[in-house]
């Protein structure tokens, strides 16, 4: 076994490049092929900066032909962000991997007791690509217009959520990519939208144009009941407003407010749900379902603009219910309208074409984070729902 193949140990971090095995505090860490390749390169040259050019030539190689350097930098930044998140912090709270702004990244070699900030930047050996190397060292990941940056800042998002928002906006595949927390996947909604319509929307609502997408930060409510056979159901409402309605059954939601504390947020969520379901406020409780989130760009109902959505998931518990809500398709009578609701099996959500067309990003997030049968969502409705 060569020195490069020998297992490496950095405090709680263990890396066996030959076996492609990584663990932190004995817990295995699963990396994507690109994440593993980037980590291998950083470890090979630990103690000095690995430049963007080196990442491009060693990790992407021929697959990067014809791809501009700003796009390569954006991809590297996304992958390294996900890698840092998976590795977690060092025992001293610092990051294992640090950015050398405008140049590349460095693995903070804890073995020699030096901090990455104190290590002299020593780019790799220069060859016939000196001009490209100079360009790489001056390259900056494409920034968003200041007005759009200000809008994102005003939302007071968690750093990882703000990073995901910016990554989705600058992605080569905009607007078809979505974020499931740290993972990036294609948004199923765009499978149903014609290519010429996608190109029109992407061009007219580019993040770098005069009409960038609106941004909406929402809490999605998972109110779970069981049917009489013990199978889970989630409560949906029918969005049927003449202009702004989606004409589909969707999960309930509420717009988050930037300045809300967690307690205030959930109190306001409970008030909103109680008002919508015609219940007493004291009979509704809401709590966050962890830190997972979805970031997605999709058209509004009339295809007149693009909207970037940020979805956070909350679980709802009811202590008191009305007879109407125990029906499979409740109808809440108002003075001048009727609210239509429906209890739907999670598996059925993916089979409703209209729901997938307008809410497929949320459906994908629900199944991705909570499983097809929603095992990790507490039953919040105290009465079984008879489906016959």
Short mmCIF file of the C-alpha atoms (twelve columns), coordinates in Angstrom:
data_MODEL
# 
_entry.id   MODEL 
# 
loop_
_atom_site.group_PDB 
_atom_site.id 
_atom_site.type_symbol 
_atom_site.label_atom_id 
_atom_site.label_alt_id 
_atom_site.label_comp_id 
_atom_site.label_asym_id 
_atom_site.label_seq_id 
_atom_site.Cartn_x 
_atom_site.Cartn_y 
_atom_site.Cartn_z 
_atom_site.pdbx_PDB_model_num 
ATOM 1   C CA . UNK A 1   0.000   0.000  0.000   1 
ATOM 2   C CA . UNK A 2   1.401   3.415  -0.985  1 
ATOM 3   C CA . UNK A 3   1.469   6.400  1.347   1 
ATOM 4   C CA . UNK A 4   -1.429  7.988  -0.582  1 
ATOM 5   C CA . UNK A 5   -3.508  4.824  -0.058  1 
ATOM 6   C CA . UNK A 6   -2.874  4.524  3.693   1 
ATOM 7   C CA . UNK A 7   -5.872  5.274  5.950   1 
ATOM 8   C CA . UNK A 8   -5.873  8.825  7.300   1 
ATOM 9   C CA . UNK A 9   -6.974  10.026 10.715  1 
ATOM 10  C CA . UNK A 10  -7.730  13.634 11.678  1 
ATOM 11  C CA . UNK A 11  -9.195  13.593 15.177  1 
ATOM 12  C CA . UNK A 12  -12.692 12.072 14.835  1 
ATOM 13  C CA . UNK A 13  -12.457 12.057 11.015  1 
ATOM 14  C CA . UNK A 14  -11.276 8.784  9.449   1 
ATOM 15  C CA . UNK A 15  -10.669 8.441  5.711   1 
ATOM 16  C CA . UNK A 16  -9.703  5.307  3.799   1 
ATOM 17  C CA . UNK A 17  -9.349  6.397  0.185   1 
ATOM 18  C CA . UNK A 18  -8.601  2.896  -1.092  1 
ATOM 19  C CA . UNK A 19  -11.755 1.492  0.509   1 
ATOM 20  C CA . UNK A 20  -13.718 4.694  -0.246  1 
ATOM 21  C CA . UNK A 21  -14.756 4.744  3.424   1 
ATOM 22  C CA . UNK A 22  -15.248 7.915  5.483   1 
ATOM 23  C CA . UNK A 23  -16.475 8.145  9.055   1 
ATOM 24  C CA . UNK A 24  -16.846 10.774 11.783  1 
ATOM 25  C CA . UNK A 25  -16.817 9.547  15.379  1 
ATOM 26  C CA . UNK A 26  -17.226 6.032  14.020  1 
ATOM 27  C CA . UNK A 27  -20.372 6.886  12.033  1 
ATOM 28  C CA . UNK A 28  -20.066 6.157  8.272   1 
ATOM 29  C CA . UNK A 29  -20.544 9.156  5.994   1 
ATOM 30  C CA . UNK A 30  -22.088 8.569  2.563   1 
ATOM 31  C CA . UNK A 31  -20.597 10.770 -0.172  1 
ATOM 32  C CA . UNK A 32  -21.571 11.211 -3.795  1 
ATOM 33  C CA . UNK A 33  -18.889 10.349 -6.395  1 
ATOM 34  C CA . UNK A 34  -18.098 14.042 -6.953  1 
ATOM 35  C CA . UNK A 35  -17.923 14.748 -3.223  1 
ATOM 36  C CA . UNK A 36  -15.538 11.815 -2.758  1 
ATOM 37  C CA . UNK A 37  -13.369 12.913 -5.694  1 
ATOM 38  C CA . UNK A 38  -13.131 16.476 -4.346  1 
ATOM 39  C CA . UNK A 39  -12.272 15.264 -0.838  1 
ATOM 40  C CA . UNK A 40  -9.605  12.927 -2.253  1 
ATOM 41  C CA . UNK A 41  -8.000  15.820 -4.119  1 
ATOM 42  C CA . UNK A 42  -8.047  18.046 -1.042  1 
ATOM 43  C CA . UNK A 43  -6.434  15.312 1.060   1 
ATOM 44  C CA . UNK A 44  -3.811  14.621 -1.600  1 
ATOM 45  C CA . UNK A 45  -2.690  18.246 -1.379  1 
ATOM 46  C CA . UNK A 46  -3.647  18.917 2.229   1 
ATOM 47  C CA . UNK A 47  -1.895  21.911 3.693   1 
ATOM 48  C CA . UNK A 48  -2.154  24.009 0.541   1 
ATOM 49  C CA . UNK A 49  -4.912  25.463 -1.602  1 
ATOM 50  C CA . UNK A 50  -6.370  23.320 -4.357  1 
ATOM 51  C CA . UNK A 51  -7.294  25.772 -7.111  1 
ATOM 52  C CA . UNK A 52  -10.487 25.778 -9.127  1 
ATOM 53  C CA . UNK A 53  -8.388  24.840 -12.161 1 
ATOM 54  C CA . UNK A 54  -7.063  21.759 -10.372 1 
ATOM 55  C CA . UNK A 55  -10.574 20.693 -9.402  1 
ATOM 56  C CA . UNK A 56  -11.660 21.127 -13.017 1 
ATOM 57  C CA . UNK A 57  -8.742  19.163 -14.473 1 
ATOM 58  C CA . UNK A 58  -8.597  16.399 -11.852 1 
ATOM 59  C CA . UNK A 59  -12.267 15.846 -11.047 1 
ATOM 60  C CA . UNK A 60  -14.228 16.893 -14.131 1 
ATOM 61  C CA . UNK A 61  -11.561 16.353 -16.801 1 
ATOM 62  C CA . UNK A 62  -13.122 15.891 -20.249 1 
ATOM 63  C CA . UNK A 63  -16.659 16.356 -18.961 1 
ATOM 64  C CA . UNK A 64  -15.882 20.060 -18.400 1 
ATOM 65  C CA . UNK A 65  -15.061 20.758 -22.036 1 
ATOM 66  C CA . UNK A 66  -17.113 23.652 -23.314 1 
ATOM 67  C CA . UNK A 67  -18.275 24.602 -19.808 1 
ATOM 68  C CA . UNK A 68  -17.400 28.126 -18.710 1 
ATOM 69  C CA . UNK A 69  -15.229 28.713 -15.666 1 
ATOM 70  C CA . UNK A 70  -17.955 30.584 -13.724 1 
ATOM 71  C CA . UNK A 71  -20.246 27.555 -14.100 1 
ATOM 72  C CA . UNK A 72  -17.465 25.196 -12.971 1 
ATOM 73  C CA . UNK A 73  -16.797 27.405 -9.942  1 
ATOM 74  C CA . UNK A 74  -20.498 27.369 -9.057  1 
ATOM 75  C CA . UNK A 75  -20.590 23.556 -9.250  1 
ATOM 76  C CA . UNK A 76  -17.461 23.221 -7.119  1 
ATOM 77  C CA . UNK A 77  -18.845 25.612 -4.514  1 
ATOM 78  C CA . UNK A 78  -22.088 23.632 -4.308  1 
ATOM 79  C CA . UNK A 79  -20.322 20.276 -3.949  1 
ATOM 80  C CA . UNK A 80  -17.855 21.589 -1.356  1 
ATOM 81  C CA . UNK A 81  -20.693 23.160 0.633   1 
ATOM 82  C CA . UNK A 82  -22.498 19.791 0.723   1 
ATOM 83  C CA . UNK A 83  -19.246 18.013 1.616   1 
ATOM 84  C CA . UNK A 84  -18.552 20.400 4.509   1 
ATOM 85  C CA . UNK A 85  -22.091 19.887 5.788   1 
ATOM 86  C CA . UNK A 86  -21.689 16.103 5.786   1 
ATOM 87  C CA . UNK A 87  -18.306 16.155 7.510   1 
ATOM 88  C CA . UNK A 88  -19.511 18.543 10.204  1 
ATOM 89  C CA . UNK A 89  -17.201 20.757 12.269  1 
ATOM 90  C CA . UNK A 90  -13.835 19.838 13.787  1 
ATOM 91  C CA . UNK A 91  -13.631 19.343 17.560  1 
ATOM 92  C CA . UNK A 92  -12.699 23.025 17.929  1 
ATOM 93  C CA . UNK A 93  -15.829 24.049 16.012  1 
ATOM 94  C CA . UNK A 94  -13.929 25.143 12.894  1 
ATOM 95  C CA . UNK A 95  -14.459 23.677 9.396   1 
ATOM 96  C CA . UNK A 96  -12.352 20.867 7.956   1 
ATOM 97  C CA . UNK A 97  -12.506 22.536 4.550   1 
ATOM 98  C CA . UNK A 98  -12.073 26.263 4.070   1 
ATOM 99  C CA . UNK A 99  -12.449 28.581 1.134   1 
ATOM 100 C CA . UNK A 100 -9.506  30.557 -0.210  1 
ATOM 101 C CA . UNK A 101 -11.649 33.232 -1.787  1 
ATOM 102 C CA . UNK A 102 -11.314 33.582 -5.569  1 
ATOM 103 C CA . UNK A 103 -8.708  30.786 -5.668  1 
ATOM 104 C CA . UNK A 104 -10.016 27.441 -4.407  1 
ATOM 105 C CA . UNK A 105 -10.293 25.382 -1.237  1 
ATOM 106 C CA . UNK A 106 -7.950  23.970 1.402   1 
ATOM 107 C CA . UNK A 107 -8.215  21.039 3.801   1 
ATOM 108 C CA . UNK A 108 -7.350  22.325 7.287   1 
ATOM 109 C CA . UNK A 109 -4.649  19.819 8.243   1 
ATOM 110 C CA . UNK A 110 -5.159  19.263 11.960  1 
ATOM 111 C CA . UNK A 111 -2.177  16.899 12.034  1 
ATOM 112 C CA . UNK A 112 0.347   19.715 11.961  1 
ATOM 113 C CA . UNK A 113 -1.622  21.970 14.292  1 
ATOM 114 C CA . UNK A 114 -1.810  24.790 11.763  1 
ATOM 115 C CA . UNK A 115 -4.911  26.719 10.954  1 
ATOM 116 C CA . UNK A 116 -5.896  27.036 7.321   1 
ATOM 117 C CA . UNK A 117 -5.843  30.808 7.597   1 
ATOM 118 C CA . UNK A 118 -2.138  30.716 8.534   1 
ATOM 119 C CA . UNK A 119 -1.037  28.380 5.727   1 
ATOM 120 C CA . UNK A 120 0.596   30.184 2.824   1 
ATOM 121 C CA . UNK A 121 -1.311  29.828 -0.428  1 
ATOM 122 C CA . UNK A 122 0.813   27.731 -2.764  1 
ATOM 123 C CA . UNK A 123 -0.941  27.006 -6.058  1 
ATOM 124 C CA . UNK A 124 0.072   23.828 -7.865  1 
ATOM 125 C CA . UNK A 125 2.817   23.726 -10.479 1 
ATOM 126 C CA . UNK A 126 2.185   25.818 -13.544 1 
ATOM 127 C CA . UNK A 127 2.523   24.404 -17.007 1 
ATOM 128 C CA . UNK A 128 1.253   25.253 -20.437 1 
ATOM 129 C CA . UNK A 129 -2.076  26.486 -19.010 1 
ATOM 130 C CA . UNK A 130 -0.680  29.565 -17.241 1 
ATOM 131 C CA . UNK A 131 -3.289  31.836 -18.829 1 
ATOM 132 C CA . UNK A 132 -6.130  29.579 -17.707 1 
ATOM 133 C CA . UNK A 133 -4.595  29.336 -14.211 1 
ATOM 134 C CA . UNK A 134 -4.506  33.138 -13.940 1 
ATOM 135 C CA . UNK A 135 -8.123  33.327 -15.044 1 
ATOM 136 C CA . UNK A 136 -9.156  30.705 -12.478 1 
ATOM 137 C CA . UNK A 137 -7.417  32.496 -9.625  1 
ATOM 138 C CA . UNK A 138 -9.319  35.659 -10.523 1 
ATOM 139 C CA . UNK A 139 -12.641 33.890 -11.048 1 
ATOM 140 C CA . UNK A 140 -15.486 34.585 -8.698  1 
ATOM 141 C CA . UNK A 141 -18.624 32.505 -8.507  1 
ATOM 142 C CA . UNK A 142 -21.347 34.435 -10.330 1 
ATOM 143 C CA . UNK A 143 -23.013 36.780 -7.886  1 
ATOM 144 C CA . UNK A 144 -26.678 37.753 -7.957  1 
ATOM 145 C CA . UNK A 145 -27.826 41.317 -8.564  1 
ATOM 146 C CA . UNK A 146 -27.714 43.373 -5.375  1 
ATOM 147 C CA . UNK A 147 -31.495 43.894 -5.328  1 
ATOM 148 C CA . UNK A 148 -32.078 40.132 -5.387  1 
ATOM 149 C CA . UNK A 149 -29.373 39.560 -2.773  1 
ATOM 150 C CA . UNK A 150 -31.110 42.132 -0.559  1 
ATOM 151 C CA . UNK A 151 -34.446 40.326 -0.934  1 
ATOM 152 C CA . UNK A 152 -32.844 37.035 0.126   1 
ATOM 153 C CA . UNK A 153 -31.121 38.709 3.083   1 
ATOM 154 C CA . UNK A 154 -34.382 40.323 4.192   1 
ATOM 155 C CA . UNK A 155 -35.967 36.880 4.624   1 
ATOM 156 C CA . UNK A 156 -33.478 36.111 7.446   1 
ATOM 157 C CA . UNK A 157 -33.016 32.533 6.262   1 
ATOM 158 C CA . UNK A 158 -30.692 30.031 7.883   1 
ATOM 159 C CA . UNK A 159 -27.285 30.140 6.126   1 
ATOM 160 C CA . UNK A 160 -27.722 26.711 4.515   1 
ATOM 161 C CA . UNK A 161 -31.168 27.659 3.179   1 
ATOM 162 C CA . UNK A 162 -29.900 30.971 1.783   1 
ATOM 163 C CA . UNK A 163 -27.030 29.086 0.133   1 
ATOM 164 C CA . UNK A 164 -29.482 26.632 -1.449  1 
ATOM 165 C CA . UNK A 165 -31.597 29.514 -2.764  1 
ATOM 166 C CA . UNK A 166 -28.595 31.135 -4.434  1 
ATOM 167 C CA . UNK A 167 -27.386 27.802 -5.825  1 
ATOM 168 C CA . UNK A 168 -30.757 27.131 -7.453  1 
ATOM 169 C CA . UNK A 169 -30.849 30.642 -8.941  1 
ATOM 170 C CA . UNK A 170 -27.380 30.430 -10.559 1 
ATOM 171 C CA . UNK A 171 -27.650 26.783 -11.679 1 
ATOM 172 C CA . UNK A 172 -27.015 26.037 -15.351 1 
ATOM 173 C CA . UNK A 173 -30.309 24.159 -15.407 1 
ATOM 174 C CA . UNK A 174 -32.355 27.066 -13.960 1 
ATOM 175 C CA . UNK A 175 -35.280 26.913 -13.367 1 
ATOM 176 C CA . UNK A 176 -35.605 23.103 -13.431 1 
ATOM 177 C CA . UNK A 177 -33.353 22.215 -10.461 1 
ATOM 178 C CA . UNK A 178 -34.683 21.989 -6.908  1 
ATOM 179 C CA . UNK A 179 -33.042 21.521 -3.509  1 
ATOM 180 C CA . UNK A 180 -34.029 18.841 -1.015  1 
ATOM 181 C CA . UNK A 181 -31.938 20.240 1.823   1 
ATOM 182 C CA . UNK A 182 -28.331 19.618 0.669   1 
ATOM 183 C CA . UNK A 183 -29.306 17.419 -2.300  1 
ATOM 184 C CA . UNK A 184 -29.991 18.832 -5.760  1 
ATOM 185 C CA . UNK A 185 -32.460 17.066 -8.050  1 
ATOM 186 C CA . UNK A 186 -34.646 17.864 -11.043 1 
ATOM 187 C CA . UNK A 187 -38.034 19.340 -10.204 1 
ATOM 188 C CA . UNK A 188 -40.729 16.883 -11.401 1 
ATOM 189 C CA . UNK A 189 -43.065 19.760 -12.273 1 
ATOM 190 C CA . UNK A 190 -40.959 20.694 -15.301 1 
ATOM 191 C CA . UNK A 191 -41.538 17.300 -16.920 1 
ATOM 192 C CA . UNK A 192 -45.079 18.483 -17.672 1 
ATOM 193 C CA . UNK A 193 -44.145 21.922 -19.044 1 
ATOM 194 C CA . UNK A 194 -43.290 22.251 -22.761 1 
ATOM 195 C CA . UNK A 195 -39.667 23.109 -23.538 1 
ATOM 196 C CA . UNK A 196 -40.566 26.314 -25.396 1 
ATOM 197 C CA . UNK A 197 -42.556 27.470 -22.360 1 
ATOM 198 C CA . UNK A 198 -39.639 26.643 -20.047 1 
ATOM 199 C CA . UNK A 199 -37.232 28.629 -22.217 1 
ATOM 200 C CA . UNK A 200 -39.614 31.594 -22.336 1 
ATOM 201 C CA . UNK A 201 -40.082 31.663 -18.580 1 
ATOM 202 C CA . UNK A 202 -36.366 31.166 -17.886 1 
ATOM 203 C CA . UNK A 203 -35.449 34.057 -20.170 1 
ATOM 204 C CA . UNK A 204 -38.166 36.495 -19.090 1 
ATOM 205 C CA . UNK A 205 -37.667 35.776 -15.373 1 
ATOM 206 C CA . UNK A 206 -33.931 35.260 -15.179 1 
ATOM 207 C CA . UNK A 207 -32.359 36.089 -11.796 1 
ATOM 208 C CA . UNK A 208 -30.054 38.429 -13.718 1 
ATOM 209 C CA . UNK A 209 -32.822 40.163 -15.689 1 
ATOM 210 C CA . UNK A 210 -35.280 42.947 -15.037 1 
ATOM 211 C CA . UNK A 211 -37.996 40.592 -13.725 1 
ATOM 212 C CA . UNK A 212 -36.350 37.983 -11.453 1 
ATOM 213 C CA . UNK A 213 -38.585 35.417 -9.741  1 
ATOM 214 C CA . UNK A 214 -40.555 36.377 -6.685  1 
ATOM 215 C CA . UNK A 215 -39.513 34.589 -3.474  1 
ATOM 216 C CA . UNK A 216 -42.025 33.036 -1.080  1 
ATOM 217 C CA . UNK A 217 -41.015 31.461 2.246   1 
ATOM 218 C CA . UNK A 218 -43.726 29.031 3.400   1 
ATOM 219 C CA . UNK A 219 -44.513 26.585 6.187   1 
ATOM 220 C CA . UNK A 220 -46.179 23.419 4.845   1 
ATOM 221 C CA . UNK A 221 -48.567 21.723 7.285   1 
ATOM 222 C CA . UNK A 222 -48.703 17.940 7.551   1 
ATOM 223 C CA . UNK A 223 -51.914 17.033 9.389   1 
ATOM 224 C CA . UNK A 224 -51.971 13.261 9.541   1 
ATOM 225 C CA . UNK A 225 -54.893 10.975 10.290  1 
ATOM 226 C CA . UNK A 226 -55.245 7.234  9.861   1 
ATOM 227 C CA . UNK A 227 -58.031 5.534  7.960   1 
ATOM 228 C CA . UNK A 228 -60.000 2.740  9.582   1 
ATOM 229 C CA . UNK A 229 -57.366 0.235  8.366   1 
ATOM 230 C CA . UNK A 230 -54.519 2.169  9.998   1 
ATOM 231 C CA . UNK A 231 -53.120 3.634  6.760   1 
ATOM 232 C CA . UNK A 232 -51.914 7.265  6.913   1 
ATOM 233 C CA . UNK A 233 -53.747 10.159 5.297   1 
ATOM 234 C CA . UNK A 234 -52.786 13.821 4.899   1 
ATOM 235 C CA . UNK A 235 -55.298 16.671 4.842   1 
ATOM 236 C CA . UNK A 236 -55.386 18.739 1.616   1 
ATOM 237 C CA . UNK A 237 -57.390 21.784 0.594   1 
ATOM 238 C CA . UNK A 238 -58.690 22.541 -2.892  1 
ATOM 239 C CA . UNK A 239 -57.109 25.694 -4.344  1 
ATOM 240 C CA . UNK A 240 -59.857 27.046 -6.594  1 
ATOM 241 C CA . UNK A 241 -59.661 30.835 -6.650  1 
ATOM 242 C CA . UNK A 242 -60.533 32.068 -10.169 1 
ATOM 243 C CA . UNK A 243 -57.166 33.721 -10.918 1 
ATOM 244 C CA . UNK A 244 -54.650 32.738 -8.235  1 
ATOM 245 C CA . UNK A 245 -55.950 29.241 -7.535  1 
ATOM 246 C CA . UNK A 246 -54.101 26.126 -8.679  1 
ATOM 247 C CA . UNK A 247 -57.297 24.117 -9.310  1 
ATOM 248 C CA . UNK A 248 -55.819 21.165 -7.414  1 
ATOM 249 C CA . UNK A 249 -55.730 19.584 -3.967  1 
ATOM 250 C CA . UNK A 250 -52.698 20.833 -2.051  1 
ATOM 251 C CA . UNK A 251 -51.253 20.708 1.466   1 
ATOM 252 C CA . UNK A 252 -52.135 23.611 3.746   1 
ATOM 253 C CA . UNK A 253 -49.519 26.336 4.196   1 
ATOM 254 C CA . UNK A 254 -48.752 29.735 5.696   1 
ATOM 255 C CA . UNK A 255 -46.304 32.478 4.725   1 
ATOM 256 C CA . UNK A 256 -43.423 32.774 7.175   1 
ATOM 257 C CA . UNK A 257 -42.496 36.203 8.514   1 
ATOM 258 C CA . UNK A 258 -38.768 37.036 8.759   1 
ATOM 259 C CA . UNK A 259 -38.787 38.529 12.256  1 
ATOM 260 C CA . UNK A 260 -40.832 35.766 13.926  1 
ATOM 261 C CA . UNK A 261 -39.293 33.757 16.735  1 
ATOM 262 C CA . UNK A 262 -39.905 30.008 16.652  1 
ATOM 263 C CA . UNK A 263 -42.549 30.259 19.380  1 
ATOM 264 C CA . UNK A 264 -44.343 33.131 17.634  1 
ATOM 265 C CA . UNK A 265 -44.142 31.332 14.301  1 
ATOM 266 C CA . UNK A 266 -45.898 28.234 15.606  1 
ATOM 267 C CA . UNK A 267 -48.496 30.232 17.572  1 
ATOM 268 C CA . UNK A 268 -49.369 32.124 14.392  1 
ATOM 269 C CA . UNK A 269 -49.410 28.871 12.431  1 
ATOM 270 C CA . UNK A 270 -51.863 27.387 14.918  1 
ATOM 271 C CA . UNK A 271 -54.090 30.474 14.710  1 
ATOM 272 C CA . UNK A 272 -54.072 30.286 10.907  1 
ATOM 273 C CA . UNK A 273 -55.018 26.591 10.858  1 
ATOM 274 C CA . UNK A 274 -57.719 27.056 13.499  1 
ATOM 275 C CA . UNK A 275 -59.244 29.901 11.501  1 
ATOM 276 C CA . UNK A 276 -59.139 27.936 8.237   1 
ATOM 277 C CA . UNK A 277 -60.614 24.733 9.719   1 
ATOM 278 C CA . UNK A 278 -63.155 26.626 11.870  1 
ATOM 279 C CA . UNK A 279 -61.685 25.316 15.116  1 
ATOM 280 C CA . UNK A 280 -60.729 26.865 18.436  1 
ATOM 281 C CA . UNK A 281 -57.144 28.107 18.665  1 
ATOM 282 C CA . UNK A 282 -56.508 26.159 21.868  1 
ATOM 283 C CA . UNK A 283 -57.363 22.914 20.033  1 
ATOM 284 C CA . UNK A 284 -54.508 23.300 17.521  1 
ATOM 285 C CA . UNK A 285 -50.772 22.770 18.102  1 
ATOM 286 C CA . UNK A 286 -47.987 23.063 15.527  1 
ATOM 287 C CA . UNK A 287 -44.303 22.208 15.684  1 
ATOM 288 C CA . UNK A 288 -41.463 22.125 13.190  1 
ATOM 289 C CA . UNK A 289 -40.498 18.784 11.622  1 
ATOM 290 C CA . UNK A 290 -36.728 19.228 11.793  1 
ATOM 291 C CA . UNK A 291 -34.452 21.351 9.611   1 
ATOM 292 C CA . UNK A 292 -35.238 19.800 6.214   1 
ATOM 293 C CA . UNK A 293 -36.476 22.127 3.492   1 
ATOM 294 C CA . UNK A 294 -37.301 22.348 -0.201  1 
ATOM 295 C CA . UNK A 295 -36.235 25.154 -2.561  1 
ATOM 296 C CA . UNK A 296 -38.010 25.146 -5.893  1 
ATOM 297 C CA . UNK A 297 -38.752 27.443 -8.833  1 
ATOM 298 C CA . UNK A 298 -42.041 26.999 -10.674 1 
ATOM 299 C CA . UNK A 299 -44.595 29.034 -12.639 1 
ATOM 300 C CA . UNK A 300 -47.567 30.696 -11.028 1 
ATOM 301 C CA . UNK A 301 -50.997 29.278 -11.966 1 
ATOM 302 C CA . UNK A 302 -51.337 31.427 -15.081 1 
ATOM 303 C CA . UNK A 303 -47.739 30.871 -16.289 1 
ATOM 304 C CA . UNK A 304 -47.298 34.651 -16.178 1 
ATOM 305 C CA . UNK A 305 -44.199 34.570 -13.950 1 
ATOM 306 C CA . UNK A 306 -41.797 32.355 -12.018 1 
ATOM 307 C CA . UNK A 307 -41.772 32.071 -8.241  1 
ATOM 308 C CA . UNK A 308 -39.007 30.663 -6.052  1 
ATOM 309 C CA . UNK A 309 -40.543 28.813 -3.121  1 
ATOM 310 C CA . UNK A 310 -38.900 27.820 0.140   1 
ATOM 311 C CA . UNK A 311 -40.881 25.112 1.927   1 
ATOM 312 C CA . UNK A 312 -40.424 24.115 5.586   1 
ATOM 313 C CA . UNK A 313 -42.416 21.242 7.069   1 
ATOM 314 C CA . UNK A 314 -44.516 21.380 10.241  1 
ATOM 315 C CA . UNK A 315 -46.674 18.752 11.941  1 
ATOM 316 C CA . UNK A 316 -50.140 19.670 13.195  1 
ATOM 317 C CA . UNK A 317 -51.973 18.112 16.147  1 
ATOM 318 C CA . UNK A 318 -55.694 18.666 16.801  1 
ATOM 319 C CA . UNK A 319 -57.254 18.185 20.215  1 
ATOM 320 C CA . UNK A 320 -60.804 18.928 19.162  1 
ATOM 321 C CA . UNK A 321 -62.512 18.186 15.847  1 
ATOM 322 C CA . UNK A 322 -65.858 18.727 14.173  1 
ATOM 323 C CA . UNK A 323 -67.958 15.955 12.652  1 
ATOM 324 C CA . UNK A 324 -67.365 17.427 9.205   1 
ATOM 325 C CA . UNK A 325 -63.603 16.934 9.453   1 
ATOM 326 C CA . UNK A 326 -64.068 13.210 10.054  1 
ATOM 327 C CA . UNK A 327 -65.390 12.799 6.493   1 
ATOM 328 C CA . UNK A 328 -63.036 11.814 3.681   1 
ATOM 329 C CA . UNK A 329 -64.017 14.988 1.772   1 
ATOM 330 C CA . UNK A 330 -65.004 17.679 4.301   1 
ATOM 331 C CA . UNK A 331 -66.775 20.833 3.159   1 
ATOM 332 C CA . UNK A 332 -66.640 23.856 5.452   1 
ATOM 333 C CA . UNK A 333 -69.540 26.224 4.791   1 
ATOM 334 C CA . UNK A 334 -68.761 29.935 4.930   1 
ATOM 335 C CA . UNK A 335 -71.116 32.875 4.434   1 
ATOM 336 C CA . UNK A 336 -70.314 33.255 0.736   1 
ATOM 337 C CA . UNK A 337 -68.175 30.241 -0.129  1 
ATOM 338 C CA . UNK A 338 -67.349 26.634 0.678   1 
ATOM 339 C CA . UNK A 339 -63.910 25.331 1.616   1 
ATOM 340 C CA . UNK A 340 -63.309 21.937 0.068   1 
ATOM 341 C CA . UNK A 341 -60.900 19.577 1.838   1 
ATOM 342 C CA . UNK A 342 -59.843 15.982 1.270   1 
ATOM 343 C CA . UNK A 343 -57.955 13.304 3.195   1 
ATOM 344 C CA . UNK A 344 -55.500 11.710 0.733   1 
ATOM 345 C CA . UNK A 345 -53.168 8.741  1.090   1 
ATOM 346 C CA . UNK A 346 -49.531 9.859  0.523   1 
ATOM 347 C CA . UNK A 347 -49.101 7.277  -2.257  1 
ATOM 348 C CA . UNK A 348 -52.110 8.781  -4.038  1 
ATOM 349 C CA . UNK A 349 -50.503 12.224 -4.085  1 
ATOM 350 C CA . UNK A 350 -48.058 11.071 -6.772  1 
ATOM 351 C CA . UNK A 351 -50.881 9.564  -8.862  1 
ATOM 352 C CA . UNK A 352 -52.899 12.775 -9.160  1 
ATOM 353 C CA . UNK A 353 -51.538 14.372 -12.334 1 
ATOM 354 C CA . UNK A 354 -52.865 17.839 -11.541 1 
ATOM 355 C CA . UNK A 355 -51.365 17.730 -8.034  1 
ATOM 356 C CA . UNK A 356 -47.956 16.680 -9.396  1 
ATOM 357 C CA . UNK A 357 -48.135 19.368 -12.088 1 
ATOM 358 C CA . UNK A 358 -48.623 22.223 -9.618  1 
ATOM 359 C CA . UNK A 359 -47.324 20.791 -6.332  1 
ATOM 360 C CA . UNK A 360 -44.914 18.050 -7.416  1 
ATOM 361 C CA . UNK A 361 -41.987 19.729 -5.670  1 
ATOM 362 C CA . UNK A 362 -43.761 19.553 -2.307  1 
ATOM 363 C CA . UNK A 363 -44.910 15.964 -2.984  1 
ATOM 364 C CA . UNK A 364 -41.312 15.022 -3.798  1 
ATOM 365 C CA . UNK A 365 -40.130 16.632 -0.554  1 
ATOM 366 C CA . UNK A 366 -42.753 14.836 1.551   1 
ATOM 367 C CA . UNK A 367 -41.794 11.427 0.173   1 
ATOM 368 C CA . UNK A 368 -38.063 12.195 0.275   1 
ATOM 369 C CA . UNK A 369 -37.934 13.322 3.893   1 
ATOM 370 C CA . UNK A 370 -40.747 11.366 5.524   1 
ATOM 371 C CA . UNK A 371 -41.132 8.171  3.489   1 
ATOM 372 C CA . UNK A 372 -43.938 6.924  1.274   1 
ATOM 373 C CA . UNK A 373 -46.166 6.012  4.198   1 
ATOM 374 C CA . UNK A 374 -45.205 9.039  6.335   1 
ATOM 375 C CA . UNK A 375 -43.917 6.946  9.255   1 
ATOM 376 C CA . UNK A 376 -42.094 9.844  10.912  1 
ATOM 377 C CA . UNK A 377 -45.102 12.183 11.026  1 
ATOM 378 C CA . UNK A 378 -47.137 11.924 14.216  1 
ATOM 379 C CA . UNK A 379 -50.841 11.193 13.953  1 
ATOM 380 C CA . UNK A 380 -52.372 14.580 14.708  1 
ATOM 381 C CA . UNK A 381 -56.044 13.804 14.068  1 
ATOM 382 C CA . UNK A 382 -57.666 11.827 16.902  1 
ATOM 383 C CA . UNK A 383 -60.398 10.096 14.862  1 
ATOM 384 C CA . UNK A 384 -59.954 7.417  12.144  1 
ATOM 385 C CA . UNK A 385 -61.283 8.482  8.742   1 
ATOM 386 C CA . UNK A 386 -63.784 6.047  7.168   1 
ATOM 387 C CA . UNK A 387 -63.150 5.869  3.427   1 
ATOM 388 C CA . UNK A 388 -66.238 3.844  2.489   1 
# 
